[in-house]
Amino acid sequence: MLNQYTLNQLKTLKLDGMAIALSEQFDQRATDDLSFEERFGMLVDRECSHRDNRRIARLLKQARLKVSSACLEDIDYRTGRGLDKRQIASFASCDWIRRAQSILLTGPTGVGKTWLACALGQQACRCGFSVLYVRIPRLFEELRIAHGDGSFTRKLQAIAKTDLLILDDWGLHQLTQDQRADLLEIIDDRVASRSTLITSQLPIEHWHEYLNDPTLADAILDRIVHQSHKLKLKGESLRKQEVRTEYAAQSQRSDLQPSP
């Protein structure tokens, strides 16, 4: 009979995965014929798996991904968006994050930029990297508040420590001078040390004009453009395609219904 004291001791030592596996071994009795080394090895494997799962769950929660279900395995390459399977496969290893490289993801609205960014973010969490997703308008609102309550420096430090920063909706709204200065601070902290993923409807060649300050624009773009992977998506909005598909399905169902 399993000693409850032993289970409590394992939990006290924060070996929850091992405690669960030990309880299962006693309940199922399928491991009775295994050696001590084999059974102990199973306990250790379960503890490692349990810790990995908890770490990934914690990283995903901290990432605040807009599309939490997005993952690289679910990418649809049939929609003609210009995705390169080999390039996406290379991103799956997360070596680009280890090398402090960045990704610039552009394309028209509705082609799946945010979804793909979140899928890359989830993959980064799986590989043990810290991730933060934020839309550009919300980021500047958070920074405005941080300026006011005196937490701006701590906010910058927290962002700087994040392995992958995902900046969504770059270029939707004109920036103020203070926002451009804040953006330079964020980008400068990440040069050659952390990765940034930016999504935008604006082609990269229009970013200098969007920033609307030659000096700051040169400084910002010099830090993010030259050492980045560039993905340019194309095609029709996936949302429009989904609407047409649903409409066609509804029409087909209506045609199949018997007349009264």
ZIURUR-V428009 format. One record per helix or strand of 3 or more residues. SS is the DSSP state (2 for helix, 1 for strand). FROM is the first residue (numbers start at 1). TO is the last residue. Records with the same first field share a line. If there is no record, write none. Layout:
SS->FROM-TO ; FROM-TO
This chain:
2->4-12 ; 16-28 ; 36-63 ; 72-74 ; 77-79 ; 85-92 ; 95-98 ; 113-126 ; 136-149 ; 152-161 ; 177-190 ; 204-211 ; 214-224 ; 238-256
1->102-106 ; 131-135 ; 164-170 ; 195-200 ; 228-232
